Amino acid sequence: MMAVPITTERTFSPGAPLRLFDHPGLDQYDVASDGRFLVITQALDDDGGEGPSVSIRVVEDWFEEFRERE
């Protein structure tokens, strides 16, 4: 997932792309109105294989975790 800073003073000007995070299978996602990313992933069982059930993982304050990793 990438982000690009922009400025709109006088003209539209995109900045350099920034990598936010990597996530396998990031083809099904949405961004909530409060900035959270919602990602659909395949659940894994304890042995690392695909599990039979679906789970939901909510990551709050992801941007703070991102800042700590920079």
PDB file with one MODEL, atoms N, CA, C and O in Angstrom:
MODEL        1
ATOM      1  N   MET A   1       0.859  -1.160   0.000  1.00  0.00           N
ATOM      2  CA  MET A   1       0.000   0.000   0.000  1.00  0.00           C
ATOM      3  C   MET A   1       0.906   1.223   0.000  1.00  0.00           C
ATOM      4  O   MET A   1       1.837   1.324   0.799  1.00  0.00           O
ATOM      5  N   MET A   2       0.623   2.139  -0.896  1.00  0.00           N
ATOM      6  CA  MET A   2       1.442   3.330  -1.051  1.00  0.00           C
ATOM      7  C   MET A   2       0.582   4.580  -0.793  1.00  0.00           C
ATOM      8  O   MET A   2      -0.643   4.545  -0.908  1.00  0.00           O
ATOM      9  N   ALA A   3       1.241   5.653  -0.452  1.00  0.00           N
ATOM     10  CA  ALA A   3       0.599   6.962  -0.309  1.00  0.00           C
ATOM     11  C   ALA A   3       1.448   7.983  -1.047  1.00  0.00           C
ATOM     12  O   ALA A   3       2.667   7.841  -1.138  1.00  0.00           O
ATOM     13  N   VAL A   4       0.802   9.002  -1.567  1.00  0.00           N
ATOM     14  CA  VAL A   4       1.512  10.066  -2.272  1.00  0.00           C
ATOM     15  C   VAL A   4       1.049  11.401  -1.705  1.00  0.00           C
ATOM     16  O   VAL A   4      -0.131  11.737  -1.807  1.00  0.00           O
ATOM     17  N   PRO A   5       1.962  12.167  -1.107  1.00  0.00           N
ATOM     18  CA  PRO A   5       1.576  13.497  -0.633  1.00  0.00           C
ATOM     19  C   PRO A   5       1.334  14.420  -1.826  1.00  0.00           C
ATOM     20  O   PRO A   5       1.999  14.313  -2.857  1.00  0.00           O
ATOM     21  N   ILE A   6       0.380  15.317  -1.670  1.00  0.00           N
ATOM     22  CA  ILE A   6       0.088  16.260  -2.751  1.00  0.00           C
ATOM     23  C   ILE A   6      -0.017  17.675  -2.203  1.00  0.00           C
ATOM     24  O   ILE A   6      -0.301  17.883  -1.024  1.00  0.00           O
ATOM     25  N   THR A   7       0.215  18.634  -3.077  1.00  0.00           N
ATOM     26  CA  THR A   7      -0.076  20.025  -2.775  1.00  0.00           C
ATOM     27  C   THR A   7      -1.009  20.534  -3.865  1.00  0.00           C
ATOM     28  O   THR A   7      -0.931  20.099  -5.014  1.00  0.00           O
ATOM     29  N   THR A   8      -1.877  21.443  -3.501  1.00  0.00           N
ATOM     30  CA  THR A   8      -2.828  21.988  -4.479  1.00  0.00           C
ATOM     31  C   THR A   8      -2.750  23.504  -4.563  1.00  0.00           C
ATOM     32  O   THR A   8      -3.635  24.142  -5.134  1.00  0.00           O
ATOM     33  N   GLU A   9      -1.693  24.085  -3.995  1.00  0.00           N
ATOM     34  CA  GLU A   9      -1.524  25.538  -4.085  1.00  0.00           C
ATOM     35  C   GLU A   9      -1.108  25.894  -5.505  1.00  0.00           C
ATOM     36  O   GLU A   9      -0.102  25.394  -6.008  1.00  0.00           O
ATOM     37  N   ARG A  10      -1.862  26.735  -6.132  1.00  0.00           N
ATOM     38  CA  ARG A  10      -1.660  27.189  -7.511  1.00  0.00           C
ATOM     39  C   ARG A  10      -1.830  26.066  -8.525  1.00  0.00           C
ATOM     40  O   ARG A  10      -2.627  26.198  -9.454  1.00  0.00           O
ATOM     41  N   THR A  11      -1.097  24.957  -8.367  1.00  0.00           N
ATOM     42  CA  THR A  11      -1.243  23.814  -9.273  1.00  0.00           C
ATOM     43  C   THR A  11      -1.206  22.523  -8.463  1.00  0.00           C
ATOM     44  O   THR A  11      -0.738  22.493  -7.325  1.00  0.00           O
ATOM     45  N   PHE A  12      -1.707  21.473  -9.074  1.00  0.00           N
ATOM     46  CA  PHE A  12      -1.632  20.153  -8.454  1.00  0.00           C
ATOM     47  C   PHE A  12      -0.212  19.638  -8.588  1.00  0.00           C
ATOM     48  O   PHE A  12       0.351  19.639  -9.683  1.00  0.00           O
ATOM     49  N   SER A  13       0.374  19.195  -7.471  1.00  0.00           N
ATOM     50  CA  SER A  13       1.748  18.714  -7.512  1.00  0.00           C
ATOM     51  C   SER A  13       1.896  17.477  -6.617  1.00  0.00           C
ATOM     52  O   SER A  13       1.843  17.590  -5.392  1.00  0.00           O
ATOM     53  N   PRO A  14       2.079  16.305  -7.218  1.00  0.00           N
ATOM     54  CA  PRO A  14       2.273  15.109  -6.401  1.00  0.00           C
ATOM     55  C   PRO A  14       3.710  15.008  -5.899  1.00  0.00           C
ATOM     56  O   PRO A  14       4.648  15.422  -6.581  1.00  0.00           O
ATOM     57  N   GLY A  15       3.870  14.453  -4.697  1.00  0.00           N
ATOM     58  CA  GLY A  15       5.201  14.235  -4.138  1.00  0.00           C
ATOM     59  C   GLY A  15       5.686  12.827  -4.431  1.00  0.00           C
ATOM     60  O   GLY A  15       5.121  12.129  -5.274  1.00  0.00           O
ATOM     61  N   ALA A  16       6.719  12.416  -3.743  1.00  0.00           N
ATOM     62  CA  ALA A  16       7.286  11.081  -3.923  1.00  0.00           C
ATOM     63  C   ALA A  16       6.406  10.049  -3.223  1.00  0.00           C
ATOM     64  O   ALA A  16       5.951  10.286  -2.104  1.00  0.00           O
ATOM     65  N   PRO A  17       6.159   8.905  -3.868  1.00  0.00           N
ATOM     66  CA  PRO A  17       5.360   7.849  -3.231  1.00  0.00           C
ATOM     67  C   PRO A  17       6.051   7.309  -1.978  1.00  0.00           C
ATOM     68  O   PRO A  17       7.274   7.183  -1.928  1.00  0.00           O
ATOM     69  N   LEU A  18       5.241   6.997  -0.978  1.00  0.00           N
ATOM     70  CA  LEU A  18       5.743   6.443   0.279  1.00  0.00           C
ATOM     71  C   LEU A  18       5.072   5.094   0.520  1.00  0.00           C
ATOM     72  O   LEU A  18       3.854   4.977   0.388  1.00  0.00           O
ATOM     73  N   ARG A  19       5.857   4.077   0.872  1.00  0.00           N
ATOM     74  CA  ARG A  19       5.287   2.768   1.191  1.00  0.00           C
ATOM     75  C   ARG A  19       4.701   2.835   2.596  1.00  0.00           C
ATOM     76  O   ARG A  19       5.405   3.164   3.551  1.00  0.00           O
ATOM     77  N   LEU A  20       3.403   2.522   2.724  1.00  0.00           N
ATOM     78  CA  LEU A  20       2.771   2.479   4.041  1.00  0.00           C
ATOM     79  C   LEU A  20       3.012   1.140   4.708  1.00  0.00           C
ATOM     80  O   LEU A  20       3.448   1.083   5.858  1.00  0.00           O
ATOM     81  N   PHE A  21       2.727   0.055   3.987  1.00  0.00           N
ATOM     82  CA  PHE A  21       2.933  -1.285   4.520  1.00  0.00           C
ATOM     83  C   PHE A  21       2.789  -2.305   3.402  1.00  0.00           C
ATOM     84  O   PHE A  21       2.214  -2.017   2.352  1.00  0.00           O
ATOM     85  N   ASP A  22       3.317  -3.502   3.640  1.00  0.00           N
ATOM     86  CA  ASP A  22       3.144  -4.637   2.734  1.00  0.00           C
ATOM     87  C   ASP A  22       2.155  -5.594   3.376  1.00  0.00           C
ATOM     88  O   ASP A  22       2.148  -5.769   4.594  1.00  0.00           O
ATOM     89  N   HIS A  23       1.334  -6.201   2.564  1.00  0.00           N
ATOM     90  CA  HIS A  23       0.396  -7.187   3.069  1.00  0.00           C
ATOM     91  C   HIS A  23       0.113  -8.173   1.944  1.00  0.00           C
ATOM     92  O   HIS A  23      -0.292  -7.762   0.857  1.00  0.00           O
ATOM     93  N   PRO A  24       0.319  -9.468   2.185  1.00  0.00           N
ATOM     94  CA  PRO A  24       0.047 -10.448   1.125  1.00  0.00           C
ATOM     95  C   PRO A  24      -1.431 -10.449   0.760  1.00  0.00           C
ATOM     96  O   PRO A  24      -2.298 -10.400   1.632  1.00  0.00           O
ATOM     97  N   GLY A  25      -1.706 -10.505  -0.531  1.00  0.00           N
ATOM     98  CA  GLY A  25      -3.087 -10.579  -0.993  1.00  0.00           C
ATOM     99  C   GLY A  25      -3.875  -9.303  -0.770  1.00  0.00           C
ATOM    100  O   GLY A  25      -5.075  -9.352  -0.498  1.00  0.00           O
ATOM    101  N   LEU A  26      -3.222  -8.178  -0.883  1.00  0.00           N
ATOM    102  CA  LEU A  26      -3.898  -6.903  -0.626  1.00  0.00           C
ATOM    103  C   LEU A  26      -4.699  -6.470  -1.854  1.00  0.00           C
ATOM    104  O   LEU A  26      -4.514  -5.364  -2.361  1.00  0.00           O
ATOM    105  N   ASP A  27      -5.577  -7.331  -2.324  1.00  0.00           N
ATOM    106  CA  ASP A  27      -6.398  -6.975  -3.474  1.00  0.00           C
ATOM    107  C   ASP A  27      -7.840  -6.708  -3.063  1.00  0.00           C
ATOM    108  O   ASP A  27      -8.631  -6.212  -3.865  1.00  0.00           O
ATOM    109  N   GLN A  28      -8.188  -7.034  -1.817  1.00  0.00           N
ATOM    110  CA  GLN A  28      -9.535  -6.768  -1.321  1.00  0.00           C
ATOM    111  C   GLN A  28      -9.424  -5.953  -0.040  1.00  0.00           C
ATOM    112  O   GLN A  28      -9.147  -6.490   1.033  1.00  0.00           O
ATOM    113  N   TYR A  29      -9.644  -4.656  -0.167  1.00  0.00           N
ATOM    114  CA  TYR A  29      -9.531  -3.780   0.993  1.00  0.00           C
ATOM    115  C   TYR A  29     -10.465  -2.594   0.833  1.00  0.00           C
ATOM    116  O   TYR A  29     -11.007  -2.351  -0.246  1.00  0.00           O
ATOM    117  N   ASP A  30     -10.642  -1.867   1.910  1.00  0.00           N
ATOM    118  CA  ASP A  30     -11.414  -0.634   1.891  1.00  0.00           C
ATOM    119  C   ASP A  30     -10.807   0.279   2.948  1.00  0.00           C
ATOM    120  O   ASP A  30     -10.101  -0.181   3.845  1.00  0.00           O
ATOM    121  N   VAL A  31     -11.079   1.548   2.839  1.00  0.00           N
ATOM    122  CA  VAL A  31     -10.610   2.507   3.836  1.00  0.00           C
ATOM    123  C   VAL A  31     -11.845   3.116   4.488  1.00  0.00           C
ATOM    124  O   VAL A  31     -12.693   3.696   3.810  1.00  0.00           O
ATOM    125  N   ALA A  32     -11.939   2.980   5.807  1.00  0.00           N
ATOM    126  CA  ALA A  32     -13.070   3.527   6.540  1.00  0.00           C
ATOM    127  C   ALA A  32     -12.976   5.051   6.585  1.00  0.00           C
ATOM    128  O   ALA A  32     -11.908   5.621   6.362  1.00  0.00           O
ATOM    129  N   SER A  33     -14.090   5.697   6.872  1.00  0.00           N
ATOM    130  CA  SER A  33     -14.112   7.169   6.893  1.00  0.00           C
ATOM    131  C   SER A  33     -13.190   7.754   7.951  1.00  0.00           C
ATOM    132  O   SER A  33     -12.795   8.915   7.847  1.00  0.00           O
ATOM    133  N   ASP A  34     -12.834   6.964   8.980  1.00  0.00           N
ATOM    134  CA  ASP A  34     -11.919   7.463  10.007  1.00  0.00           C
ATOM    135  C   ASP A  34     -10.470   7.106   9.717  1.00  0.00           C
ATOM    136  O   ASP A  34      -9.607   7.328  10.565  1.00  0.00           O
ATOM    137  N   GLY A  35     -10.174   6.548   8.515  1.00  0.00           N
ATOM    138  CA  GLY A  35      -8.805   6.277   8.105  1.00  0.00           C
ATOM    139  C   GLY A  35      -8.329   4.862   8.340  1.00  0.00           C
ATOM    140  O   GLY A  35      -7.204   4.534   7.964  1.00  0.00           O
ATOM    141  N   ARG A  36      -9.150   3.997   8.955  1.00  0.00           N
ATOM    142  CA  ARG A  36      -8.742   2.605   9.171  1.00  0.00           C
ATOM    143  C   ARG A  36      -8.792   1.847   7.858  1.00  0.00           C
ATOM    144  O   ARG A  36      -9.663   2.089   7.023  1.00  0.00           O
ATOM    145  N   PHE A  37      -7.845   0.919   7.678  1.00  0.00           N
ATOM    146  CA  PHE A  37      -7.851   0.011   6.530  1.00  0.00           C
ATOM    147  C   PHE A  37      -8.577  -1.262   6.912  1.00  0.00           C
ATOM    148  O   PHE A  37      -8.313  -1.839   7.966  1.00  0.00           O
ATOM    149  N   LEU A  38      -9.491  -1.704   6.062  1.00  0.00           N
ATOM    150  CA  LEU A  38     -10.209  -2.950   6.260  1.00  0.00           C
ATOM    151  C   LEU A  38      -9.742  -3.899   5.171  1.00  0.00           C
ATOM    152  O   LEU A  38      -9.918  -3.616   3.986  1.00  0.00           O
ATOM    153  N   VAL A  39      -9.139  -5.038   5.562  1.00  0.00           N
ATOM    154  CA  VAL A  39      -8.519  -5.961   4.610  1.00  0.00           C
ATOM    155  C   VAL A  39      -9.127  -7.347   4.782  1.00  0.00           C
ATOM    156  O   VAL A  39      -9.255  -7.835   5.905  1.00  0.00           O
ATOM    157  N   ILE A  40      -9.499  -7.980   3.677  1.00  0.00           N
ATOM    158  CA  ILE A  40      -9.995  -9.352   3.698  1.00  0.00           C
ATOM    159  C   ILE A  40      -8.810 -10.280   3.473  1.00  0.00           C
ATOM    160  O   ILE A  40      -8.095 -10.146   2.480  1.00  0.00           O
ATOM    161  N   THR A  41      -8.600 -11.217   4.389  1.00  0.00           N
ATOM    162  CA  THR A  41      -7.501 -12.172   4.274  1.00  0.00           C
ATOM    163  C   THR A  41      -8.007 -13.578   4.547  1.00  0.00           C
ATOM    164  O   THR A  41      -9.077 -13.757   5.129  1.00  0.00           O
ATOM    165  N   GLN A  42      -7.247 -14.564   4.133  1.00  0.00           N
ATOM    166  CA  GLN A  42      -7.562 -15.964   4.414  1.00  0.00           C
ATOM    167  C   GLN A  42      -7.001 -16.325   5.780  1.00  0.00           C
ATOM    168  O   GLN A  42      -5.829 -16.074   6.059  1.00  0.00           O
ATOM    169  N   ALA A  43      -7.831 -16.912   6.628  1.00  0.00           N
ATOM    170  CA  ALA A  43      -7.383 -17.328   7.955  1.00  0.00           C
ATOM    171  C   ALA A  43      -6.442 -18.516   7.832  1.00  0.00           C
ATOM    172  O   ALA A  43      -6.604 -19.346   6.938  1.00  0.00           O
ATOM    173  N   LEU A  44      -5.454 -18.605   8.730  1.00  0.00           N
ATOM    174  CA  LEU A  44      -4.522 -19.730   8.762  1.00  0.00           C
ATOM    175  C   LEU A  44      -4.771 -20.537  10.018  1.00  0.00           C
ATOM    176  O   LEU A  44      -5.093 -19.986  11.071  1.00  0.00           O
ATOM    177  N   ASP A  45      -4.618 -21.860   9.901  1.00  0.00           N
ATOM    178  CA  ASP A  45      -4.741 -22.685  11.092  1.00  0.00           C
ATOM    179  C   ASP A  45      -3.413 -22.699  11.851  1.00  0.00           C
ATOM    180  O   ASP A  45      -2.468 -22.022  11.445  1.00  0.00           O
ATOM    181  N   ASP A  46      -3.329 -23.452  12.936  1.00  0.00           N
ATOM    182  CA  ASP A  46      -2.123 -23.472  13.781  1.00  0.00           C
ATOM    183  C   ASP A  46      -0.897 -23.998  13.059  1.00  0.00           C
ATOM    184  O   ASP A  46       0.229 -23.688  13.451  1.00  0.00           O
ATOM    185  N   ASP A  47      -1.094 -24.798  11.999  1.00  0.00           N
ATOM    186  CA  ASP A  47       0.033 -25.356  11.243  1.00  0.00           C
ATOM    187  C   ASP A  47       0.442 -24.469  10.066  1.00  0.00           C
ATOM    188  O   ASP A  47       1.336 -24.831   9.302  1.00  0.00           O
ATOM    189  N   GLY A  48      -0.194 -23.327   9.917  1.00  0.00           N
ATOM    190  CA  GLY A  48       0.137 -22.419   8.826  1.00  0.00           C
ATOM    191  C   GLY A  48      -0.639 -22.676   7.549  1.00  0.00           C
ATOM    192  O   GLY A  48      -0.443 -21.971   6.559  1.00  0.00           O
ATOM    193  N   GLY A  49      -1.522 -23.678   7.549  1.00  0.00           N
ATOM    194  CA  GLY A  49      -2.356 -23.955   6.378  1.00  0.00           C
ATOM    195  C   GLY A  49      -3.623 -23.125   6.413  1.00  0.00           C
ATOM    196  O   GLY A  49      -3.939 -22.490   7.420  1.00  0.00           O
ATOM    197  N   GLU A  50      -4.348 -23.136   5.302  1.00  0.00           N
ATOM    198  CA  GLU A  50      -5.583 -22.369   5.257  1.00  0.00           C
ATOM    199  C   GLU A  50      -6.598 -22.958   6.227  1.00  0.00           C
ATOM    200  O   GLU A  50      -6.832 -24.167   6.234  1.00  0.00           O
ATOM    201  N   GLY A  51      -7.177 -22.130   7.015  1.00  0.00           N
ATOM    202  CA  GLY A  51      -8.165 -22.572   7.990  1.00  0.00           C
ATOM    203  C   GLY A  51      -9.562 -22.581   7.405  1.00  0.00           C
ATOM    204  O   GLY A  51      -9.812 -21.951   6.378  1.00  0.00           O
ATOM    205  N   PRO A  52     -10.468 -23.284   8.045  1.00  0.00           N
ATOM    206  CA  PRO A  52     -11.822 -23.390   7.519  1.00  0.00           C
ATOM    207  C   PRO A  52     -12.702 -22.193   7.835  1.00  0.00           C
ATOM    208  O   PRO A  52     -13.758 -22.031   7.222  1.00  0.00           O
ATOM    209  N   SER A  53     -12.297 -21.356   8.768  1.00  0.00           N
ATOM    210  CA  SER A  53     -13.164 -20.262   9.172  1.00  0.00           C
ATOM    211  C   SER A  53     -12.588 -18.911   8.753  1.00  0.00           C
ATOM    212  O   SER A  53     -11.420 -18.798   8.381  1.00  0.00           O
ATOM    213  N   VAL A  54     -13.425 -17.916   8.824  1.00  0.00           N
ATOM    214  CA  VAL A  54     -13.029 -16.545   8.500  1.00  0.00           C
ATOM    215  C   VAL A  54     -12.921 -15.776   9.803  1.00  0.00           C
ATOM    216  O   VAL A  54     -13.752 -15.937  10.697  1.00  0.00           O
ATOM    217  N   SER A  55     -11.903 -14.942   9.911  1.00  0.00           N
ATOM    218  CA  SER A  55     -11.759 -14.122  11.108  1.00  0.00           C
ATOM    219  C   SER A  55     -11.634 -12.656  10.707  1.00  0.00           C
ATOM    220  O   SER A  55     -11.291 -12.329   9.570  1.00  0.00           O
ATOM    221  N   ILE A  56     -11.915 -11.798  11.652  1.00  0.00           N
ATOM    222  CA  ILE A  56     -11.791 -10.356  11.436  1.00  0.00           C
ATOM    223  C   ILE A  56     -10.729  -9.844  12.393  1.00  0.00           C
ATOM    224  O   ILE A  56     -10.783 -10.105  13.595  1.00  0.00           O
ATOM    225  N   ARG A  57      -9.766  -9.115  11.852  1.00  0.00           N
ATOM    226  CA  ARG A  57      -8.702  -8.525  12.671  1.00  0.00           C
ATOM    227  C   ARG A  57      -8.790  -7.017  12.505  1.00  0.00           C
ATOM    228  O   ARG A  57      -8.686  -6.509  11.388  1.00  0.00           O
ATOM    229  N   VAL A  58      -8.976  -6.311  13.580  1.00  0.00           N
ATOM    230  CA  VAL A  58      -9.076  -4.858  13.565  1.00  0.00           C
ATOM    231  C   VAL A  58      -7.778  -4.287  14.118  1.00  0.00           C
ATOM    232  O   VAL A  58      -7.384  -4.603  15.241  1.00  0.00           O
ATOM    233  N   VAL A  59      -7.119  -3.452  13.336  1.00  0.00           N
ATOM    234  CA  VAL A  59      -5.883  -2.813  13.778  1.00  0.00           C
ATOM    235  C   VAL A  59      -6.183  -1.331  13.972  1.00  0.00           C
ATOM    236  O   VAL A  59      -6.435  -0.599  13.016  1.00  0.00           O
ATOM    237  N   GLU A  60      -6.149  -0.915  15.220  1.00  0.00           N
ATOM    238  CA  GLU A  60      -6.388   0.491  15.526  1.00  0.00           C
ATOM    239  C   GLU A  60      -5.055   1.201  15.704  1.00  0.00           C
ATOM    240  O   GLU A  60      -4.050   0.572  16.035  1.00  0.00           O
ATOM    241  N   ASP A  61      -5.045   2.484  15.488  1.00  0.00           N
ATOM    242  CA  ASP A  61      -3.839   3.309  15.623  1.00  0.00           C
ATOM    243  C   ASP A  61      -2.694   2.788  14.770  1.00  0.00           C
ATOM    244  O   ASP A  61      -1.537   2.819  15.188  1.00  0.00           O
ATOM    245  N   TRP A  62      -3.025   2.299  13.553  1.00  0.00           N
ATOM    246  CA  TRP A  62      -2.002   1.744  12.673  1.00  0.00           C
ATOM    247  C   TRP A  62      -0.965   2.789  12.300  1.00  0.00           C
ATOM    248  O   TRP A  62       0.200   2.456  12.086  1.00  0.00           O
ATOM    249  N   PHE A  63      -1.375   4.051  12.220  1.00  0.00           N
ATOM    250  CA  PHE A  63      -0.428   5.070  11.804  1.00  0.00           C
ATOM    251  C   PHE A  63       0.637   5.282  12.869  1.00  0.00           C
ATOM    252  O   PHE A  63       1.791   5.554  12.538  1.00  0.00           O
ATOM    253  N   GLU A  64       0.270   5.162  14.147  1.00  0.00           N
ATOM    254  CA  GLU A  64       1.266   5.283  15.221  1.00  0.00           C
ATOM    255  C   GLU A  64       2.275   4.144  15.132  1.00  0.00           C
ATOM    256  O   GLU A  64       3.472   4.359  15.322  1.00  0.00           O
ATOM    257  N   GLU A  65       1.797   2.929  14.843  1.00  0.00           N
ATOM    258  CA  GLU A  65       2.712   1.808  14.686  1.00  0.00           C
ATOM    259  C   GLU A  65       3.615   2.029  13.478  1.00  0.00           C
ATOM    260  O   GLU A  65       4.798   1.691  13.521  1.00  0.00           O
ATOM    261  N   PHE A  66       3.073   2.588  12.406  1.00  0.00           N
ATOM    262  CA  PHE A  66       3.853   2.904  11.210  1.00  0.00           C
ATOM    263  C   PHE A  66       4.956   3.904  11.540  1.00  0.00           C
ATOM    264  O   PHE A  66       6.097   3.735  11.109  1.00  0.00           O
ATOM    265  N   ARG A  67       4.624   4.940  12.297  1.00  0.00           N
ATOM    266  CA  ARG A  67       5.631   5.955  12.673  1.00  0.00           C
ATOM    267  C   ARG A  67       6.759   5.344  13.499  1.00  0.00           C
ATOM    268  O   ARG A  67       7.924   5.704  13.328  1.00  0.00           O
ATOM    269  N   GLU A  68       6.413   4.419  14.394  1.00  0.00           N
ATOM    270  CA  GLU A  68       7.428   3.796  15.243  1.00  0.00           C
ATOM    271  C   GLU A  68       8.388   2.960  14.418  1.00  0.00           C
ATOM    272  O   GLU A  68       9.546   2.804  14.807  1.00  0.00           O
ATOM    273  N   ARG A  69       7.948   2.418  13.294  1.00  0.00           N
ATOM    274  CA  ARG A  69       8.808   1.568  12.448  1.00  0.00           C
ATOM    275  C   ARG A  69       9.688   2.379  11.527  1.00  0.00           C
ATOM    276  O   ARG A  69      10.648   1.836  10.982  1.00  0.00           O
ATOM    277  N   GLU A  70       9.407   3.653  11.328  1.00  0.00           N
ATOM    278  CA  GLU A  70      10.228   4.475  10.424  1.00  0.00           C
ATOM    279  C   GLU A  70      11.589   4.733  11.008  1.00  0.00           C
ATOM    280  O   GLU A  70      12.410   5.406  10.385  1.00  0.00           O
TER     281      GLU A  70
ENDMDL
END
